Amino acid sequence: MYGLLVEFICPSHGLERYTVKVIKRFNITPHEITPKFRTKPKHELSGIIIGRNVNEKEVRKFFENYLRKKGLWERVLSLKTV
């Protein structure tokens, strides 16, 4: 398990950081990538569940596409692996 550290420009707070966990599972198909959402307090992404044959580059690409769909990619300062 590892994580992706994301730094955003926040209009109200200035700089905002959070980590998205990347969890490797062996009971799903080997090349599957699925998002894991938290339900409280907001419905947000808390982790990414991956199969055993998914590499880090594919996970970063999936997360970048997720941020583009949400309209947050323009505010991202950095995206690092932790």
C-alpha positions in Angstrom: 0.0 0.0 0.0 1.2 3.5 -0.8 -0.5 6.9 -1.3 -0.7 9.8 -3.6 0.0 13.2 -1.9 -2.0 16.0 -3.7 -1.4 19.7 -3.1 -4.2 22.1 -4.2 -4.6 25.8 -4.4 -7.7 26.5 -2.3 -9.5 29.9 -2.8 -10.4 30.1 0.9 -7.5 28.5 2.7 -4.6 29.1 0.3 -2.9 25.6 0.2 -4.6 22.3 0.9 -3.0 18.9 1.1 -4.4 15.4 1.3 -3.4 11.8 0.7 -5.3 9.2 -1.4 -4.5 5.7 -0.3 -3.7 3.1 -3.0 -4.7 -0.4 -1.9 -3.6 -3.5 -3.7 -6.1 -6.3 -3.6 -5.7 -9.9 -4.8 -9.3 -10.9 -5.0 -10.2 -8.7 -7.9 -9.2 -9.0 -11.6 -5.4 -8.3 -12.0 -5.7 -5.1 -14.2 -8.7 -3.5 -12.4 -8.7 0.0 -11.0 -11.7 1.1 -8.9 -12.2 4.2 -6.8 -13.2 3.9 -3.1 -15.4 6.7 -1.8 -16.1 7.8 1.8 -19.7 8.5 2.7 -19.3 10.9 5.6 -19.0 13.9 5.9 -18.9 14.3 2.1 -19.0 11.8 -0.7 -15.3 12.1 -1.7 -12.5 9.9 -3.0 -10.6 8.2 -0.1 -8.7 5.5 -1.9 -8.0 3.7 -5.1 -8.3 -0.1 -5.1 -6.0 -1.8 -7.7 -5.4 -5.3 -8.9 -2.0 -7.1 -8.6 -0.7 -6.3 -12.1 -1.4 -2.5 -12.1 1.7 -0.3 -12.0 2.1 3.2 -10.5 2.0 4.9 -13.8 -1.5 3.6 -14.5 -2.7 4.7 -11.1 -1.4 8.2 -11.6 -3.1 8.4 -15.0 -6.4 7.1 -13.5 -6.2 9.7 -10.7 -5.3 12.6 -13.1 -8.3 11.6 -15.3 -10.6 11.6 -12.2 -9.4 15.1 -11.2 -10.0 16.3 -14.8 -13.6 14.9 -14.7 -14.2 16.7 -11.4 -12.8 20.0 -12.7 -10.0 20.2 -10.1 -6.9 19.5 -12.3 -6.3 23.2 -12.9 -5.9 23.8 -9.2 -3.4 21.0 -8.6 0.1 22.2 -7.7 1.8 18.8 -7.3 1.1 15.1 -7.2 3.6 12.9 -5.4 3.9 9.3 -4.5 4.2 8.7 -0.7 
